Amino acid sequence: MNGTLNKVMLIGHLGDDVKLHYFEGGNCIGRFPLATNEVYINKQTNEKITSTEWHNLVVRNKAAEICEKYLTKGDKIYIEGRIKSRQWQAEDGSTKYTTEIQVTEFTFLTTKKDIEGNGGGNAPAKSNYGNTQGGEPARDANPASQNVPAPDDDLPF
């Protein structure tokens, strides 16, 4: 095979609110951590083990503004993107490295506004955004999916 593929698909919970940074010229970037969990049973002790992996997500421009508007810590989201590693010089002169997920598409699965009903009907139950889509997130056509009960899971935050 001659080609390569750099594609990531994740479903997880936000570890913090989206932090936006605006640049000259009007562009912006949003960053937030995403937690994914793996649950398994230890065969020797029969103990349920939960392993959490943290991912640093980056969204840009209109997608960043949409995420900042609708997402808060604990919300569940599906994302697609690509892995990007970068390095920079810290103030102390040391070289820092990080690996991030550059988000290209996302779908809101649950938001606290949906669960608590505090959004006044303004927050979508499901939203899609990709490189070719723009504007406000689309509302879910199924009204039953907007009355989602609170998730019953053991989050580390």
CNS distance restraints for C-alpha pairs under 8 A (distance, minus, plus):
assign (resid   6 and name CA) (resid  82 and name CA) 5.38 0.50 0.50
assign (resid   6 and name CA) (resid  83 and name CA) 6.51 0.50 0.50
assign (resid   7 and name CA) (resid  80 and name CA) 7.11 0.50 0.50
assign (resid   7 and name CA) (resid  81 and name CA) 5.71 0.50 0.50
assign (resid   7 and name CA) (resid  82 and name CA) 4.72 0.50 0.50
assign (resid   7 and name CA) (resid  83 and name CA) 7.10 0.50 0.50
assign (resid   8 and name CA) (resid  79 and name CA) 7.87 0.50 0.50
assign (resid   8 and name CA) (resid  80 and name CA) 5.49 0.50 0.50
assign (resid   8 and name CA) (resid  81 and name CA) 5.12 0.50 0.50
assign (resid   8 and name CA) (resid  82 and name CA) 5.36 0.50 0.50
assign (resid   8 and name CA) (resid  83 and name CA) 6.93 0.50 0.50
assign (resid   8 and name CA) (resid 101 and name CA) 7.58 0.50 0.50
assign (resid   9 and name CA) (resid  78 and name CA) 7.31 0.50 0.50
assign (resid   9 and name CA) (resid  79 and name CA) 5.69 0.50 0.50
assign (resid   9 and name CA) (resid  80 and name CA) 4.55 0.50 0.50
assign (resid   9 and name CA) (resid  81 and name CA) 6.68 0.50 0.50
assign (resid  10 and name CA) (resid  36 and name CA) 7.55 0.50 0.50
assign (resid  10 and name CA) (resid  78 and name CA) 5.66 0.50 0.50
assign (resid  10 and name CA) (resid  79 and name CA) 5.36 0.50 0.50
assign (resid  10 and name CA) (resid  80 and name CA) 6.64 0.50 0.50
assign (resid  11 and name CA) (resid  36 and name CA) 6.74 0.50 0.50
assign (resid  11 and name CA) (resid  76 and name CA) 7.07 0.50 0.50
assign (resid  11 and name CA) (resid  77 and name CA) 5.68 0.50 0.50
assign (resid  11 and name CA) (resid  78 and name CA) 4.39 0.50 0.50
assign (resid  11 and name CA) (resid  79 and name CA) 6.52 0.50 0.50
assign (resid  12 and name CA) (resid  34 and name CA) 5.89 0.50 0.50
assign (resid  12 and name CA) (resid  35 and name CA) 5.28 0.50 0.50
assign (resid  12 and name CA) (resid  36 and name CA) 4.75 0.50 0.50
assign (resid  12 and name CA) (resid  37 and name CA) 7.57 0.50 0.50
assign (resid  12 and name CA) (resid  76 and name CA) 5.47 0.50 0.50
assign (resid  12 and name CA) (resid  77 and name CA) 5.78 0.50 0.50
assign (resid  12 and name CA) (resid  78 and name CA) 6.78 0.50 0.50
assign (resid  13 and name CA) (resid  34 and name CA) 5.50 0.50 0.50
assign (resid  13 and name CA) (resid  35 and name CA) 5.26 0.50 0.50
assign (resid  13 and name CA) (resid  36 and name CA) 6.85 0.50 0.50
assign (resid  13 and name CA) (resid  73 and name CA) 7.49 0.50 0.50
assign (resid  13 and name CA) (resid  74 and name CA) 5.17 0.50 0.50
assign (resid  13 and name CA) (resid  75 and name CA) 5.27 0.50 0.50
assign (resid  13 and name CA) (resid  76 and name CA) 4.41 0.50 0.50
assign (resid  13 and name CA) (resid  77 and name CA) 6.39 0.50 0.50
assign (resid  14 and name CA) (resid  32 and name CA) 6.97 0.50 0.50
assign (resid  14 and name CA) (resid  33 and name CA) 5.87 0.50 0.50
assign (resid  14 and name CA) (resid  34 and name CA) 4.60 0.50 0.50
assign (resid  14 and name CA) (resid  35 and name CA) 6.32 0.50 0.50
assign (resid  14 and name CA) (resid  72 and name CA) 6.96 0.50 0.50
assign (resid  14 and name CA) (resid  73 and name CA) 4.94 0.50 0.50
assign (resid  14 and name CA) (resid  74 and name CA) 4.90 0.50 0.50
assign (resid  14 and name CA) (resid  75 and name CA) 5.53 0.50 0.50
assign (resid  14 and name CA) (resid  76 and name CA) 6.61 0.50 0.50
assign (resid  14 and name CA) (resid  77 and name CA) 7.68 0.50 0.50
assign (resid  15 and name CA) (resid  32 and name CA) 7.14 0.50 0.50
assign (resid  15 and name CA) (resid  33 and name CA) 5.15 0.50 0.50
assign (resid  15 and name CA) (resid  34 and name CA) 5.51 0.50 0.50
assign (resid  15 and name CA) (resid  35 and name CA) 6.27 0.50 0.50
assign (resid  15 and name CA) (resid  73 and name CA) 5.41 0.50 0.50
assign (resid  15 and name CA) (resid  74 and name CA) 6.17 0.50 0.50
assign (resid  15 and name CA) (resid 157 and name CA) 6.96 0.50 0.50
assign (resid  16 and name CA) (resid  32 and name CA) 6.15 0.50 0.50
assign (resid  16 and name CA) (resid  33 and name CA) 6.29 0.50 0.50
assign (resid  16 and name CA) (resid  72 and name CA) 6.73 0.50 0.50
assign (resid  16 and name CA) (resid  73 and name CA) 4.39 0.50 0.50
assign (resid  16 and name CA) (resid  74 and name CA) 7.32 0.50 0.50
assign (resid  17 and name CA) (resid  32 and name CA) 6.48 0.50 0.50
assign (resid  17 and name CA) (resid  68 and name CA) 7.38 0.50 0.50
assign (resid  17 and name CA) (resid  71 and name CA) 6.83 0.50 0.50
assign (resid  17 and name CA) (resid  72 and name CA) 4.71 0.50 0.50
assign (resid  17 and name CA) (resid  73 and name CA) 4.93 0.50 0.50
assign (resid  18 and name CA) (resid  30 and name CA) 6.05 0.50 0.50
assign (resid  18 and name CA) (resid  31 and name CA) 5.66 0.50 0.50
assign (resid  18 and name CA) (resid  32 and name CA) 5.02 0.50 0.50
assign (resid  18 and name CA) (resid  67 and name CA) 6.82 0.50 0.50
assign (resid  18 and name CA) (resid  68 and name CA) 5.13 0.50 0.50
assign (resid  18 and name CA) (resid  71 and name CA) 7.07 0.50 0.50
assign (resid  18 and name CA) (resid  72 and name CA) 6.99 0.50 0.50
assign (resid  19 and name CA) (resid  30 and name CA) 5.36 0.50 0.50
assign (resid  19 and name CA) (resid  31 and name CA) 5.34 0.50 0.50
assign (resid  19 and name CA) (resid  32 and name CA) 6.49 0.50 0.50
assign (resid  19 and name CA) (resid  68 and name CA) 7.17 0.50 0.50
assign (resid  20 and name CA) (resid  28 and name CA) 6.72 0.50 0.50
assign (resid  20 and name CA) (resid  29 and name CA) 5.66 0.50 0.50
assign (resid  20 and name CA) (resid  30 and name CA) 4.37 0.50 0.50
assign (resid  20 and name CA) (resid  31 and name CA) 6.67 0.50 0.50
assign (resid  20 and name CA) (resid  64 and name CA) 7.13 0.50 0.50
assign (resid  20 and name CA) (resid  65 and name CA) 7.69 0.50 0.50
assign (resid  20 and name CA) (resid  68 and name CA) 7.24 0.50 0.50
assign (resid  21 and name CA) (resid  28 and name CA) 5.51 0.50 0.50
assign (resid  21 and name CA) (resid  29 and name CA) 5.37 0.50 0.50
assign (resid  21 and name CA) (resid  30 and name CA) 6.40 0.50 0.50
assign (resid  22 and name CA) (resid  26 and name CA) 6.55 0.50 0.50
assign (resid  22 and name CA) (resid  27 and name CA) 5.96 0.50 0.50
assign (resid  22 and name CA) (resid  28 and name CA) 4.23 0.50 0.50
assign (resid  22 and name CA) (resid  29 and name CA) 6.58 0.50 0.50
assign (resid  23 and name CA) (resid  27 and name CA) 5.41 0.50 0.50
assign (resid  23 and name CA) (resid  28 and name CA) 5.75 0.50 0.50
assign (resid  27 and name CA) (resid  60 and name CA) 7.69 0.50 0.50
assign (resid  27 and name CA) (resid  61 and name CA) 5.49 0.50 0.50
assign (resid  28 and name CA) (resid  60 and name CA) 5.89 0.50 0.50
assign (resid  28 and name CA) (resid  61 and name CA) 4.80 0.50 0.50
assign (resid  28 and name CA) (resid  64 and name CA) 7.12 0.50 0.50
assign (resid  29 and name CA) (resid  58 and name CA) 6.91 0.50 0.50
assign (resid  29 and name CA) (resid  59 and name CA) 5.82 0.50 0.50
assign (resid  29 and name CA) (resid  60 and name CA) 4.47 0.50 0.50
assign (resid  29 and name CA) (resid  61 and name CA) 5.97 0.50 0.50
assign (resid  29 and name CA) (resid  64 and name CA) 6.00 0.50 0.50
assign (resid  30 and name CA) (resid  58 and name CA) 5.68 0.50 0.50
assign (resid  30 and name CA) (resid  59 and name CA) 5.06 0.50 0.50
assign (resid  30 and name CA) (resid  60 and name CA) 6.08 0.50 0.50
assign (resid  30 and name CA) (resid  61 and name CA) 7.94 0.50 0.50
assign (resid  30 and name CA) (resid  64 and name CA) 4.89 0.50 0.50
assign (resid  30 and name CA) (resid  65 and name CA) 7.55 0.50 0.50
assign (resid  30 and name CA) (resid  67 and name CA) 7.96 0.50 0.50
assign (resid  30 and name CA) (resid  68 and name CA) 7.45 0.50 0.50
assign (resid  31 and name CA) (resid  56 and name CA) 7.15 0.50 0.50
assign (resid  31 and name CA) (resid  57 and name CA) 5.63 0.50 0.50
assign (resid  31 and name CA) (resid  58 and name CA) 4.70 0.50 0.50
assign (resid  31 and name CA) (resid  59 and name CA) 6.47 0.50 0.50
assign (resid  32 and name CA) (resid  56 and name CA) 6.08 0.50 0.50
assign (resid  32 and name CA) (resid  57 and name CA) 5.40 0.50 0.50
assign (resid  32 and name CA) (resid  58 and name CA) 6.84 0.50 0.50
assign (resid  33 and name CA) (resid  54 and name CA) 6.48 0.50 0.50
assign (resid  33 and name CA) (resid  55 and name CA) 5.55 0.50 0.50
assign (resid  33 and name CA) (resid  56 and name CA) 4.65 0.50 0.50
assign (resid  33 and name CA) (resid  57 and name CA) 5.86 0.50 0.50
assign (resid  34 and name CA) (resid  54 and name CA) 5.68 0.50 0.50
assign (resid  34 and name CA) (resid  55 and name CA) 5.10 0.50 0.50
assign (resid  34 and name CA) (resid  56 and name CA) 6.43 0.50 0.50
assign (resid  34 and name CA) (resid  57 and name CA) 6.87 0.50 0.50
assign (resid  35 and name CA) (resid  52 and name CA) 6.34 0.50 0.50
assign (resid  35 and name CA) (resid  53 and name CA) 5.72 0.50 0.50
assign (resid  35 and name CA) (resid  54 and name CA) 4.70 0.50 0.50
assign (resid  35 and name CA) (resid  55 and name CA) 6.41 0.50 0.50
assign (resid  36 and name CA) (resid  52 and name CA) 5.67 0.50 0.50
assign (resid  36 and name CA) (resid  53 and name CA) 5.33 0.50 0.50
assign (resid  36 and name CA) (resid  54 and name CA) 6.55 0.50 0.50
assign (resid  36 and name CA) (resid  55 and name CA) 7.96 0.50 0.50
assign (resid  37 and name CA) (resid  50 and name CA) 6.49 0.50 0.50
assign (resid  37 and name CA) (resid  51 and name CA) 5.59 0.50 0.50
assign (resid  37 and name CA) (resid  52 and name CA) 4.47 0.50 0.50
assign (resid  37 and name CA) (resid  53 and name CA) 6.33 0.50 0.50
assign (resid  38 and name CA) (resid  50 and name CA) 5.65 0.50 0.50
assign (resid  38 and name CA) (resid  51 and name CA) 5.11 0.50 0.50
assign (resid  38 and name CA) (resid  52 and name CA) 6.42 0.50 0.50
assign (resid  39 and name CA) (resid  48 and name CA) 6.94 0.50 0.50
assign (resid  39 and name CA) (resid  49 and name CA) 5.62 0.50 0.50
assign (resid  39 and name CA) (resid  50 and name CA) 4.44 0.50 0.50
assign (resid  39 and name CA) (resid  51 and name CA) 6.35 0.50 0.50
assign (resid  40 and name CA) (resid  48 and name CA) 5.84 0.50 0.50
assign (resid  40 and name CA) (resid  49 and name CA) 5.36 0.50 0.50
assign (resid  40 and name CA) (resid  50 and name CA) 6.61 0.50 0.50
assign (resid  41 and name CA) (resid  46 and name CA) 5.75 0.50 0.50
assign (resid  41 and name CA) (resid  47 and name CA) 5.49 0.50 0.50
assign (resid  41 and name CA) (resid  48 and name CA) 4.55 0.50 0.50
assign (resid  41 and name CA) (resid  49 and name CA) 5.87 0.50 0.50
assign (resid  42 and name CA) (resid  46 and name CA) 5.08 0.50 0.50
assign (resid  42 and name CA) (resid  47 and name CA) 5.23 0.50 0.50
assign (resid  42 and name CA) (resid  48 and name CA) 6.41 0.50 0.50
assign (resid  42 and name CA) (resid  49 and name CA) 6.75 0.50 0.50
assign (resid  43 and name CA) (resid  47 and name CA) 7.64 0.50 0.50
assign (resid  52 and name CA) (resid 156 and name CA) 7.83 0.50 0.50
assign (resid  55 and name CA) (resid 100 and name CA) 6.87 0.50 0.50
assign (resid  55 and name CA) (resid 101 and name CA) 7.09 0.50 0.50
assign (resid  56 and name CA) (resid  99 and name CA) 7.25 0.50 0.50
assign (resid  56 and name CA) (resid 100 and name CA) 4.94 0.50 0.50
assign (resid  56 and name CA) (resid 101 and name CA) 6.10 0.50 0.50
assign (resid  57 and name CA) (resid 100 and name CA) 5.72 0.50 0.50
assign (resid  57 and name CA) (resid 101 and name CA) 4.79 0.50 0.50
assign (resid  57 and name CA) (resid 102 and name CA) 6.19 0.50 0.50
assign (resid  57 and name CA) (resid 103 and name CA) 6.65 0.50 0.50
assign (resid  58 and name CA) (resid 100 and name CA) 6.83 0.50 0.50
assign (resid  58 and name CA) (resid 101 and name CA) 6.06 0.50 0.50
assign (resid  58 and name CA) (resid 102 and name CA) 5.02 0.50 0.50
assign (resid  58 and name CA) (resid 103 and name CA) 5.92 0.50 0.50
assign (resid  59 and name CA) (resid  63 and name CA) 6.03 0.50 0.50
assign (resid  59 and name CA) (resid  64 and name CA) 4.93 0.50 0.50
assign (resid  59 and name CA) (resid 102 and name CA) 6.35 0.50 0.50
assign (resid  59 and name CA) (resid 103 and name CA) 5.39 0.50 0.50
assign (resid  59 and name CA) (resid 104 and name CA) 7.50 0.50 0.50
assign (resid  60 and name CA) (resid  64 and name CA) 4.94 0.50 0.50
assign (resid  61 and name CA) (resid  65 and name CA) 6.47 0.50 0.50
assign (resid  62 and name CA) (resid  66 and name CA) 6.22 0.50 0.50
assign (resid  62 and name CA) (resid 134 and name CA) 7.29 0.50 0.50
assign (resid  62 and name CA) (resid 135 and name CA) 7.81 0.50 0.50
assign (resid  63 and name CA) (resid  67 and name CA) 6.18 0.50 0.50
assign (resid  63 and name CA) (resid 129 and name CA) 6.70 0.50 0.50
assign (resid  64 and name CA) (resid  68 and name CA) 6.07 0.50 0.50
assign (resid  65 and name CA) (resid  69 and name CA) 6.10 0.50 0.50
assign (resid  66 and name CA) (resid  70 and name CA) 6.27 0.50 0.50
assign (resid  66 and name CA) (resid 136 and name CA) 7.27 0.50 0.50
assign (resid  66 and name CA) (resid 137 and name CA) 7.61 0.50 0.50
assign (resid  67 and name CA) (resid  71 and name CA) 5.39 0.50 0.50
assign (resid  68 and name CA) (resid  72 and name CA) 7.70 0.50 0.50
assign (resid  70 and name CA) (resid 111 and name CA) 7.50 0.50 0.50
assign (resid  70 and name CA) (resid 123 and name CA) 6.46 0.50 0.50
assign (resid  71 and name CA) (resid  75 and name CA) 6.32 0.50 0.50
assign (resid  71 and name CA) (resid 111 and name CA) 6.41 0.50 0.50
assign (resid  72 and name CA) (resid 111 and name CA) 7.29 0.50 0.50
assign (resid  72 and name CA) (resid 112 and name CA) 7.19 0.50 0.50
assign (resid  74 and name CA) (resid 111 and name CA) 7.83 0.50 0.50
assign (resid  74 and name CA) (resid 112 and name CA) 7.51 0.50 0.50
assign (resid  74 and name CA) (resid 157 and name CA) 7.74 0.50 0.50
assign (resid  75 and name CA) (resid 109 and name CA) 7.77 0.50 0.50
assign (resid  75 and name CA) (resid 110 and name CA) 5.75 0.50 0.50
assign (resid  75 and name CA) (resid 111 and name CA) 4.71 0.50 0.50
assign (resid  75 and name CA) (resid 112 and name CA) 6.14 0.50 0.50
assign (resid  76 and name CA) (resid 108 and name CA) 6.58 0.50 0.50
assign (resid  76 and name CA) (resid 109 and name CA) 5.36 0.50 0.50
assign (resid  76 and name CA) (resid 110 and name CA) 5.09 0.50 0.50
assign (resid  76 and name CA) (resid 111 and name CA) 6.51 0.50 0.50
assign (resid  77 and name CA) (resid 106 and name CA) 7.04 0.50 0.50
assign (resid  77 and name CA) (resid 107 and name CA) 5.86 0.50 0.50
assign (resid  77 and name CA) (resid 108 and name CA) 4.64 0.50 0.50
assign (resid  77 and name CA) (resid 109 and name CA) 5.06 0.50 0.50
assign (resid  77 and name CA) (resid 110 and name CA) 6.90 0.50 0.50
assign (resid  78 and name CA) (resid 106 and name CA) 5.52 0.50 0.50
assign (resid  78 and name CA) (resid 107 and name CA) 5.11 0.50 0.50
assign (resid  78 and name CA) (resid 108 and name CA) 6.41 0.50 0.50
assign (resid  78 and name CA) (resid 109 and name CA) 6.73 0.50 0.50
assign (resid  79 and name CA) (resid 103 and name CA) 6.51 0.50 0.50
assign (resid  79 and name CA) (resid 104 and name CA) 7.65 0.50 0.50
assign (resid  79 and name CA) (resid 105 and name CA) 5.78 0.50 0.50
assign (resid  79 and name CA) (resid 106 and name CA) 4.23 0.50 0.50
assign (resid  79 and name CA) (resid 107 and name CA) 6.44 0.50 0.50
assign (resid  80 and name CA) (resid 103 and name CA) 5.80 0.50 0.50
assign (resid  80 and name CA) (resid 104 and name CA) 5.83 0.50 0.50
assign (resid  80 and name CA) (resid 105 and name CA) 5.11 0.50 0.50
assign (resid  80 and name CA) (resid 106 and name CA) 6.14 0.50 0.50
assign (resid  81 and name CA) (resid 101 and name CA) 6.12 0.50 0.50
assign (resid  81 and name CA) (resid 102 and name CA) 5.28 0.50 0.50
assign (resid  81 and name CA) (resid 103 and name CA) 4.19 0.50 0.50
assign (resid  81 and name CA) (resid 104 and name CA) 4.81 0.50 0.50
assign (resid  81 and name CA) (resid 105 and name CA) 6.61 0.50 0.50
assign (resid  82 and name CA) (resid 101 and name CA) 5.50 0.50 0.50
assign (resid  82 and name CA) (resid 102 and name CA) 5.29 0.50 0.50
assign (resid  82 and name CA) (resid 103 and name CA) 6.73 0.50 0.50
assign (resid  82 and name CA) (resid 104 and name CA) 7.69 0.50 0.50
assign (resid  83 and name CA) (resid  99 and name CA) 6.93 0.50 0.50
assign (resid  83 and name CA) (resid 100 and name CA) 5.84 0.50 0.50
assign (resid  83 and name CA) (resid 101 and name CA) 4.71 0.50 0.50
assign (resid  83 and name CA) (resid 102 and name CA) 6.27 0.50 0.50
assign (resid  84 and name CA) (resid  99 and name CA) 5.74 0.50 0.50
assign (resid  84 and name CA) (resid 100 and name CA) 5.31 0.50 0.50
assign (resid  84 and name CA) (resid 101 and name CA) 6.11 0.50 0.50
assign (resid  84 and name CA) (resid 102 and name CA) 6.61 0.50 0.50
assign (resid  85 and name CA) (resid  97 and name CA) 7.31 0.50 0.50
assign (resid  85 and name CA) (resid  98 and name CA) 5.74 0.50 0.50
assign (resid  85 and name CA) (resid  99 and name CA) 4.26 0.50 0.50
assign (resid  85 and name CA) (resid 100 and name CA) 6.20 0.50 0.50
assign (resid  86 and name CA) (resid  97 and name CA) 5.86 0.50 0.50
assign (resid  86 and name CA) (resid  98 and name CA) 5.67 0.50 0.50
assign (resid  86 and name CA) (resid  99 and name CA) 6.49 0.50 0.50
assign (resid  87 and name CA) (resid  95 and name CA) 6.72 0.50 0.50
assign (resid  87 and name CA) (resid  96 and name CA) 5.43 0.50 0.50
assign (resid  87 and name CA) (resid  97 and name CA) 4.39 0.50 0.50
assign (resid  87 and name CA) (resid  98 and name CA) 6.42 0.50 0.50
assign (resid  88 and name CA) (resid  95 and name CA) 5.72 0.50 0.50
assign (resid  88 and name CA) (resid  96 and name CA) 5.39 0.50 0.50
assign (resid  88 and name CA) (resid  97 and name CA) 6.74 0.50 0.50
assign (resid  89 and name CA) (resid  93 and name CA) 5.76 0.50 0.50
assign (resid  89 and name CA) (resid  94 and name CA) 5.75 0.50 0.50
assign (resid  89 and name CA) (resid  95 and name CA) 4.69 0.50 0.50
assign (resid  89 and name CA) (resid  96 and name CA) 6.10 0.50 0.50
assign (resid  90 and name CA) (resid  94 and name CA) 5.40 0.50 0.50
assign (resid  90 and name CA) (resid  95 and name CA) 6.14 0.50 0.50
assign (resid  90 and name CA) (resid  96 and name CA) 6.45 0.50 0.50
assign (resid 104 and name CA) (resid 129 and name CA) 7.85 0.50 0.50
assign (resid 104 and name CA) (resid 130 and name CA) 5.73 0.50 0.50
assign (resid 104 and name CA) (resid 131 and name CA) 6.30 0.50 0.50
assign (resid 105 and name CA) (resid 128 and name CA) 6.95 0.50 0.50
assign (resid 105 and name CA) (resid 129 and name CA) 5.24 0.50 0.50
assign (resid 105 and name CA) (resid 130 and name CA) 4.35 0.50 0.50
assign (resid 105 and name CA) (resid 131 and name CA) 7.10 0.50 0.50
assign (resid 106 and name CA) (resid 127 and name CA) 7.39 0.50 0.50
assign (resid 106 and name CA) (resid 128 and name CA) 5.55 0.50 0.50
assign (resid 106 and name CA) (resid 129 and name CA) 5.61 0.50 0.50
assign (resid 106 and name CA) (resid 130 and name CA) 7.03 0.50 0.50
assign (resid 107 and name CA) (resid 126 and name CA) 6.02 0.50 0.50
assign (resid 107 and name CA) (resid 127 and name CA) 4.89 0.50 0.50
assign (resid 107 and name CA) (resid 128 and name CA) 4.68 0.50 0.50
assign (resid 107 and name CA) (resid 129 and name CA) 7.02 0.50 0.50
assign (resid 108 and name CA) (resid 124 and name CA) 7.85 0.50 0.50
assign (resid 108 and name CA) (resid 125 and name CA) 6.63 0.50 0.50
assign (resid 108 and name CA) (resid 126 and name CA) 4.84 0.50 0.50
assign (resid 108 and name CA) (resid 127 and name CA) 5.15 0.50 0.50
assign (resid 108 and name CA) (resid 128 and name CA) 7.22 0.50 0.50
assign (resid 109 and name CA) (resid 125 and name CA) 6.50 0.50 0.50
assign (resid 109 and name CA) (resid 126 and name CA) 5.70 0.50 0.50
assign (resid 109 and name CA) (resid 127 and name CA) 7.92 0.50 0.50
assign (resid 110 and name CA) (resid 114 and name CA) 6.65 0.50 0.50
assign (resid 110 and name CA) (resid 115 and name CA) 7.35 0.50 0.50
assign (resid 110 and name CA) (resid 125 and name CA) 6.13 0.50 0.50
assign (resid 110 and name CA) (resid 126 and name CA) 7.43 0.50 0.50
assign (resid 110 and name CA) (resid 148 and name CA) 7.78 0.50 0.50
assign (resid 111 and name CA) (resid 115 and name CA) 6.51 0.50 0.50
assign (resid 111 and name CA) (resid 123 and name CA) 7.89 0.50 0.50
assign (resid 111 and name CA) (resid 125 and name CA) 7.08 0.50 0.50
assign (resid 112 and name CA) (resid 116 and name CA) 5.84 0.50 0.50
assign (resid 112 and name CA) (resid 117 and name CA) 7.94 0.50 0.50
assign (resid 113 and name CA) (resid 117 and name CA) 5.56 0.50 0.50
assign (resid 113 and name CA) (resid 118 and name CA) 5.29 0.50 0.50
assign (resid 113 and name CA) (resid 119 and name CA) 4.72 0.50 0.50
assign (resid 113 and name CA) (resid 123 and name CA) 6.36 0.50 0.50
assign (resid 114 and name CA) (resid 118 and name CA) 7.29 0.50 0.50
assign (resid 114 and name CA) (resid 119 and name CA) 6.61 0.50 0.50
assign (resid 114 and name CA) (resid 121 and name CA) 7.95 0.50 0.50
assign (resid 114 and name CA) (resid 123 and name CA) 6.58 0.50 0.50
assign (resid 114 and name CA) (resid 124 and name CA) 7.41 0.50 0.50
assign (resid 114 and name CA) (resid 125 and name CA) 6.34 0.50 0.50
assign (resid 114 and name CA) (resid 146 and name CA) 6.48 0.50 0.50
assign (resid 114 and name CA) (resid 147 and name CA) 7.20 0.50 0.50
assign (resid 114 and name CA) (resid 148 and name CA) 7.31 0.50 0.50
assign (resid 115 and name CA) (resid 147 and name CA) 7.00 0.50 0.50
assign (resid 115 and name CA) (resid 148 and name CA) 6.09 0.50 0.50
assign (resid 115 and name CA) (resid 149 and name CA) 6.25 0.50 0.50
assign (resid 115 and name CA) (resid 150 and name CA) 5.88 0.50 0.50
assign (resid 117 and name CA) (resid 121 and name CA) 7.44 0.50 0.50
assign (resid 119 and name CA) (resid 123 and name CA) 5.64 0.50 0.50
assign (resid 124 and name CA) (resid 137 and name CA) 7.09 0.50 0.50
assign (resid 124 and name CA) (resid 138 and name CA) 7.02 0.50 0.50
assign (resid 124 and name CA) (resid 139 and name CA) 5.17 0.50 0.50
assign (resid 124 and name CA) (resid 140 and name CA) 6.74 0.50 0.50
assign (resid 124 and name CA) (resid 146 and name CA) 7.97 0.50 0.50
assign (resid 125 and name CA) (resid 139 and name CA) 6.75 0.50 0.50
assign (resid 125 and name CA) (resid 140 and name CA) 6.05 0.50 0.50
assign (resid 125 and name CA) (resid 145 and name CA) 7.13 0.50 0.50
assign (resid 125 and name CA) (resid 146 and name CA) 5.53 0.50 0.50
assign (resid 126 and name CA) (resid 137 and name CA) 7.82 0.50 0.50
assign (resid 126 and name CA) (resid 138 and name CA) 7.18 0.50 0.50
assign (resid 126 and name CA) (resid 139 and name CA) 6.35 0.50 0.50
assign (resid 126 and name CA) (resid 140 and name CA) 5.56 0.50 0.50
assign (resid 127 and name CA) (resid 137 and name CA) 4.83 0.50 0.50
assign (resid 127 and name CA) (resid 138 and name CA) 5.50 0.50 0.50
assign (resid 127 and name CA) (resid 139 and name CA) 6.78 0.50 0.50
assign (resid 127 and name CA) (resid 140 and name CA) 7.63 0.50 0.50
assign (resid 128 and name CA) (resid 137 and name CA) 6.09 0.50 0.50
assign (resid 128 and name CA) (resid 138 and name CA) 6.90 0.50 0.50
assign (resid 129 and name CA) (resid 133 and name CA) 5.68 0.50 0.50
assign (resid 129 and name CA) (resid 134 and name CA) 6.77 0.50 0.50
assign (resid 129 and name CA) (resid 137 and name CA) 7.06 0.50 0.50
assign (resid 130 and name CA) (resid 134 and name CA) 7.60 0.50 0.50
assign (resid 140 and name CA) (resid 145 and name CA) 7.66 0.50 0.50
assign (resid 140 and name CA) (resid 146 and name CA) 7.76 0.50 0.50
assign (resid 142 and name CA) (resid 146 and name CA) 7.48 0.50 0.50
assign (resid 143 and name CA) (resid 147 and name CA) 7.54 0.50 0.50
assign (resid 144 and name CA) (resid 148 and name CA) 7.87 0.50 0.50
